[in-house]
Amino acid sequence: LTITLIIFVFPVVIHKFIYSSMGDSRAIYLDGVLVGTFLSNPLSLLLNLFGFPVWFEGETIFYPDYERGVSSALIITTGCSGLFSVGIFIAAFTSYIIVEVRDFSWEIINFYIFGIFLSYIANLIRMALIVVVGMYYGSESMLWTHANVGWIIFTLWMAFFWFILQKNFPNILSPNIQK
């Protein structure tokens, strides 16, 4: 719980205090700069790489809505950015290491970095799927995908992460079992 508070609550409270935005529902700097830099831009590049004609401006992705025959916009907020997935991963993995392994070796630190990278890639894939669904099936389908696909992708990448960890470093997951 402490780790979760440190990751999710304290940075937002500090940010809102610094920018005098207590009471606002959005953290403007987080939305505009962080989301634009770390999600909108890479998402646009990824989709363009695969031939989808999208573009971005700040935290907004513009895409052709083929169902309606117009260009549409998707505003990505901090809540949709995948920061919470990364935070949940860090809190869960840290808690596991503290309770079960009780050792922060370089292997553990490398797997933190690997896990955060996988979380980032999983979120890019999630957002790309959401935009592609919006392009071909419209905004209602995009909203359904946004609401239902994220947890599936998050669960799959977490399973993949723990599978790789178990295969490569079984002593990290089972430190008390002699092999």
Backbone hydrogen bonds in HBPLUS format (Angstrom, degrees):
<---DONOR---> <-ACCEPTOR-->    atom                        ^
c    i                          cat <-CA-CA->   ^        H-A-AA   ^      H-
h    n   atom  resd res      DA  || num        DHA   H-A  angle D-A-AA Bond
n    s   type  num  typ     dist DA aas  dist angle  dist       angle   num
A0005-LEU N   A0001-LEU O   2.93 MM   4  6.20 157.2  1.98 149.2 155.2     1
A0006-ILE N   A0002-THR O   2.91 MM   4  6.16 159.5  1.95 151.1 156.9     2
A0007-ILE N   A0003-ILE O   2.94 MM   4  6.15 152.7  2.02 148.7 155.9     3
A0008-PHE N   A0004-THR O   2.81 MM   4  5.85 170.2  1.82 156.5 159.6     4
A0009-VAL N   A0005-LEU O   2.95 MM   4  4.97 137.7  2.13 122.2 135.4     5
A0010-PHE N   A0005-LEU O   3.08 MM   5  6.35 164.4  2.10 160.4 164.9     6
A0013-VAL N   A0009-VAL O   2.97 MM   4  6.16 165.9  1.99 163.5 168.2     7
A0014-ILE N   A0010-PHE O   2.91 MM   4  6.01 168.8  1.92 158.6 161.6     8
A0015-HIS N   A0011-PRO O   2.90 MM   4  6.00 160.0  1.94 143.5 149.7     9
A0016-LYS N   A0012-VAL O   2.86 MM   4  6.03 165.4  1.88 151.3 155.2    10
A0017-PHE N   A0013-VAL O   2.88 MM   4  6.03 148.8  1.97 145.8 154.9    11
A0018-ILE N   A0014-ILE O   2.88 MM   4  6.10 165.0  1.90 154.9 158.3    12
A0019-TYR N   A0015-HIS O   2.99 MM   4  6.15 164.3  2.01 154.4 158.3    13
A0021-SER N   A0016-LYS O   2.76 MM   5  4.70 161.5  1.79 142.0 146.7    14
A0020-SER N   A0017-PHE O   3.31 MM   3  5.06 164.0  2.34 101.3 104.3    15
A0024-ASP N   A0021-SER O   3.04 MM   3  5.54 162.8  2.08 130.6 135.1    16
A0030-LEU N   A0027-ALA O   3.01 MM   3  5.36 111.4  2.49 107.4 123.4    17
A0031-ASP N   A0027-ALA O   2.90 MM   4  6.16 162.4  1.93 160.9 166.9    18
A0032-GLY N   A0028-ILE O   2.79 MM   4  5.89 175.1  1.80 162.3 162.7    19
A0033-VAL N   A0029-TYR O   2.94 MM   4  5.65 156.7  1.99 144.2 150.8    20
A0035-VAL N   A0030-LEU O   3.15 MM   5  6.53 150.9  2.24 158.2 167.1    21
A0037-THR N   A0033-VAL O   2.84 MM   4  5.84 162.0  1.87 149.9 155.3    22
A0038-PHE N   A0034-LEU O   2.80 MM   4  5.74 167.8  1.82 151.7 156.0    23
A0039-LEU N   A0035-VAL O   2.89 MM   4  5.16 135.8  2.08 134.6 140.0    24
A0040-SER N   A0035-VAL O   2.92 MM   5  6.27 162.9  1.95 152.4 158.1    25
A0041-ASN N   A0036-GLY O   3.09 MM   5  6.05 158.1  2.14 152.6 156.3    26
A0043-LEU N   A0039-LEU O   2.81 MM   4  5.68 155.9  1.87 151.6 159.4    27
A0044-SER N   A0040-SER O   2.90 MM   4  5.98 158.9  1.95 147.2 153.0    28
A0045-LEU N   A0041-ASN O   2.96 MM   4  6.23 161.5  2.00 154.0 159.3    29
A0046-LEU N   A0042-PRO O   2.83 MM   4  5.99 159.0  1.87 147.9 153.7    30
A0047-LEU N   A0043-LEU O   2.93 MM   4  6.11 170.1  1.94 154.2 156.6    31
A0048-ASN N   A0044-SER O   2.91 MM   4  6.02 158.4  1.95 147.9 154.5    32
A0049-LEU N   A0045-LEU O   2.87 MM   4  5.99 149.0  1.97 143.2 152.1    33
A0050-PHE N   A0046-LEU O   3.20 MM   4  6.55 140.9  2.36 142.2 151.6    34
A0050-PHE N   A0047-LEU O   3.20 MM   3  5.20 127.3  2.49  94.0 106.9    35
A0052-PHE N   A0047-LEU O   2.82 MM   5  5.15 160.6  1.86 150.6 144.0    36
A0051-GLY N   A0048-ASN O   2.97 MM   3  4.91 160.9  2.01 106.8 109.7    37
A0054-VAL N   A0052-PHE O   2.92 MM   2  5.91 124.9  2.23 115.2  99.0    38
A0055-TRP N   A0062-PHE O   3.09 MM   7  5.31 154.9  2.16 142.2 149.0    39
A0062-PHE N   A0055-TRP O   2.71 MM   7  5.31 177.2  1.71 165.8 166.9    40
A0057-GLU N   A0060-THR O   2.90 MM   3  5.33 152.0  1.98 150.4 158.5    41
A0060-THR N   A0057-GLU O   3.11 MM   3  5.33 160.8  2.15 121.8 126.8    42
A0076-ILE N   A0059-GLU O   2.81 MM  17  5.39 177.5  1.82 163.5 164.4    43
A0061-ILE N   A0074-LEU O   2.86 MM  13  5.12 166.9  1.87 147.0 148.7    44
A0074-LEU N   A0061-ILE O   2.75 MM  13  5.12 151.8  1.82 149.9 159.5    45
A0063-TYR N   A0072-SER O   2.86 MM   9  5.43 160.6  1.90 151.4 157.7    46
A0072-SER N   A0063-TYR O   2.72 MM   9  5.43 171.6  1.73 170.6 169.2    47
A0065-ASP N   A0070-VAL O   2.65 MM   5  5.36 165.4  1.67 166.4 171.8    48
A0069-GLY N   A0065-ASP O   2.73 MM   4  5.67 134.7  1.93 148.6 163.7    49
A0070-VAL N   A0065-ASP O   3.29 MM   5  5.36 141.2  2.45 139.0 141.5    50
A0066-TYR N   A0135-MET O   2.78 MM  69  5.64 142.4  1.92 145.4 155.8    51
A0080-CYS N   A0077-THR O   3.00 MM   3  5.38 143.3  2.14 107.9 118.2    52
A0081-SER N   A0078-THR O   3.11 MM   3  4.96 157.5  2.17 102.2 109.2    53
A0086-VAL N   A0082-GLY O   3.10 MM   4  6.45 160.3  2.14 153.4 157.9    54
A0087-GLY N   A0083-LEU O   2.89 MM   4  6.10 158.8  1.93 145.3 152.0    55
A0088-ILE N   A0084-PHE O   2.79 MM   4  5.98 158.1  1.83 149.3 154.7    56
A0089-PHE N   A0085-SER O   2.94 MM   4  6.11 160.5  1.97 146.9 152.5    57
A0090-ILE N   A0086-VAL O   2.87 MM   4  6.14 166.6  1.89 155.8 158.9    58
A0091-ALA N   A0087-GLY O   2.89 MM   4  6.04 166.3  1.91 151.3 155.3    59
A0092-ALA N   A0088-ILE O   2.87 MM   4  5.95 164.7  1.89 150.3 155.0    60
A0093-PHE N   A0089-PHE O   2.84 MM   4  5.93 172.1  1.85 157.5 160.3    61
A0094-THR N   A0090-ILE O   2.87 MM   4  5.79 159.6  1.91 144.9 151.6    62
A0095-SER N   A0091-ALA O   2.94 MM   4  5.97 159.4  1.99 142.0 148.3    63
A0096-TYR N   A0092-ALA O   2.96 MM   4  6.16 158.0  2.00 147.2 153.4    64
A0097-ILE N   A0093-PHE O   2.95 MM   4  6.17 162.1  1.98 149.1 153.8    65
A0098-ILE N   A0094-THR O   2.88 MM   4  6.08 164.2  1.91 155.7 159.9    66
A0099-VAL N   A0095-SER O   2.95 MM   4  6.04 166.3  1.97 151.7 155.5    67
A0100-GLU N   A0096-TYR O   2.79 MM   4  5.60 162.6  1.82 150.9 156.7    68
A0101-VAL N   A0097-ILE O   3.13 MM   4  4.77 123.9  2.46 108.5 123.9    69
A0102-ARG N   A0097-ILE O   2.55 MM   5  5.61 158.6  1.59 176.7 173.9    70
A0109-ILE N   A0105-SER O   3.09 MM   4  6.46 162.6  2.12 150.1 154.4    71
A0110-ASN N   A0106-TRP O   2.86 MM   4  5.99 159.7  1.90 148.0 153.5    72
A0111-PHE N   A0107-GLU O   2.95 MM   4  6.22 148.7  2.05 143.6 152.4    73
A0112-TYR N   A0108-ILE O   2.87 MM   4  6.23 141.8  2.01 147.4 158.8    74
A0113-ILE N   A0109-ILE O   3.09 MM   4  6.43 163.3  2.12 151.5 154.0    75
A0114-PHE N   A0110-ASN O   2.89 MM   4  6.13 161.1  1.93 146.4 152.2    76
A0115-GLY N   A0111-PHE O   2.76 MM   4  5.78 159.3  1.80 142.7 148.7    77
A0116-ILE N   A0112-TYR O   2.84 MM   4  6.07 159.5  1.88 155.5 160.8    78
A0117-PHE N   A0113-ILE O   2.95 MM   4  6.13 159.7  2.00 148.5 154.4    79
A0118-LEU N   A0114-PHE O   2.87 MM   4  6.15 158.7  1.92 148.8 154.9    80
A0119-SER N   A0115-GLY O   2.87 MM   4  6.06 152.2  1.95 144.2 152.2    81
A0120-TYR N   A0116-ILE O   2.95 MM   4  6.20 154.7  2.01 147.5 154.0    82
A0121-ILE N   A0117-PHE O   2.93 MM   4  6.22 163.4  1.96 154.4 158.5    83
A0122-ALA N   A0118-LEU O   2.80 MM   4  5.94 162.0  1.83 150.2 155.7    84
A0123-ASN N   A0119-SER O   2.97 MM   4  6.17 152.0  2.05 143.3 150.6    85
A0124-LEU N   A0120-TYR O   2.96 MM   4  6.30 151.8  2.04 147.0 155.1    86
A0125-ILE N   A0121-ILE O   2.93 MM   4  6.23 159.0  1.97 153.0 158.5    87
A0126-ARG N   A0122-ALA O   2.89 MM   4  6.12 155.6  1.95 144.2 151.5    88
A0127-MET N   A0123-ASN O   2.86 MM   4  6.07 166.9  1.88 153.1 155.7    89
A0128-ALA N   A0124-LEU O   2.83 MM   4  5.99 154.6  1.89 146.1 154.0    90
A0129-LEU N   A0125-ILE O   2.93 MM   4  6.15 160.2  1.97 150.9 155.5    91
A0130-ILE N   A0126-ARG O   3.01 MM   4  6.28 154.9  2.07 147.0 154.3    92
A0131-VAL N   A0127-MET O   2.97 MM   4  6.23 163.6  1.99 153.1 156.2    93
A0132-VAL N   A0128-ALA O   2.92 MM   4  6.11 166.4  1.94 154.1 158.1    94
A0133-VAL N   A0129-LEU O   2.91 MM   4  6.02 161.3  1.94 149.5 154.6    95
A0134-GLY N   A0130-ILE O   2.98 MM   4  6.22 156.1  2.04 144.7 151.7    96
A0135-MET N   A0131-VAL O   2.85 MM   4  6.15 145.1  1.97 146.9 157.3    97
A0136-TYR N   A0132-VAL O   3.12 MM   4  6.39 160.7  2.16 152.7 155.4    98
A0137-TYR N   A0133-VAL O   2.72 MM   4  5.48 157.0  1.77 154.5 161.2    99
A0138-GLY N   A0134-GLY O   3.24 MM   4  4.59 139.9  2.41 112.9 115.7   100
A0142-MET N   A0138-GLY O   3.04 MM   4  6.27 148.3  2.15 142.9 152.8   101
A0143-LEU N   A0139-SER O   2.86 MM   4  6.07 156.3  1.91 149.4 154.3   102
A0144-TRP N   A0140-GLU O   3.02 MM   4  6.30 155.3  2.08 145.7 152.5   103
A0145-THR N   A0141-SER O   2.90 MM   4  6.09 160.9  1.93 147.9 153.1   104
A0146-HIS N   A0142-MET O   2.85 MM   4  6.06 158.3  1.90 149.0 155.3   105
A0147-ALA N   A0143-LEU O   2.99 MM   4  6.17 153.1  2.07 144.1 150.7   106
A0148-ASN N   A0144-TRP O   2.97 MM   4  6.11 140.6  2.13 146.5 157.1   107
A0149-VAL N   A0145-THR O   2.87 MM   4  5.30 163.1  1.89 148.4 150.1   108
A0152-ILE N   A0149-VAL O   3.11 MM   3  5.25 120.4  2.48  99.2 114.5   109
A0153-ILE N   A0149-VAL O   2.99 MM   4  6.29 166.5  2.01 163.8 166.6   110
A0154-PHE N   A0150-GLY O   2.88 MM   4  6.06 164.9  1.90 154.9 159.8   111
A0155-THR N   A0151-TRP O   2.92 MM   4  5.95 158.9  1.97 139.7 145.3   112
A0156-LEU N   A0152-ILE O   2.94 MM   4  6.17 159.7  1.98 149.2 155.0   113
A0157-TRP N   A0153-ILE O   2.90 MM   4  6.13 163.3  1.93 155.4 159.4   114
A0158-MET N   A0154-PHE O   2.97 MM   4  6.12 156.4  2.03 147.3 154.1   115
A0159-ALA N   A0155-THR O   2.96 MM   4  6.14 159.4  2.00 147.8 153.4   116
A0160-PHE N   A0156-LEU O   2.90 MM   4  6.09 157.8  1.95 146.9 153.5   117
A0161-PHE N   A0157-TRP O   2.83 MM   4  6.02 158.2  1.87 147.2 152.9   118
A0162-TRP N   A0158-MET O   2.94 MM   4  6.19 169.0  1.96 155.1 156.8   119
A0163-PHE N   A0159-ALA O   2.88 MM   4  5.99 150.2  1.96 145.5 154.5   120
A0164-ILE N   A0160-PHE O   2.97 MM   4  6.20 164.3  2.00 153.3 156.5   121
A0165-LEU N   A0161-PHE O   2.92 MM   4  6.14 160.4  1.96 150.2 156.5   122
A0166-GLN N   A0162-TRP O   2.84 MM   4  5.94 159.3  1.88 145.0 150.5   123
A0167-LYS N   A0163-PHE O   2.93 MM   4  6.13 160.6  1.97 151.8 156.9   124
A0168-ASN N   A0164-ILE O   2.97 MM   4  6.04 165.6  1.99 152.2 155.9   125
A0169-PHE N   A0165-LEU O   2.79 MM   4  5.43 154.6  1.85 144.2 152.3   126
A0172-ILE N   A0169-PHE O   3.01 MM   3  5.61 151.9  2.09 116.9 124.5   127
A0174-SER N   A0170-PRO O   2.92 MM   4  5.99 147.2  2.03 147.6 157.7   128
A0177-ILE N   A0174-SER O   3.34 MM   3  5.63 162.0  2.37 110.6 115.9   129
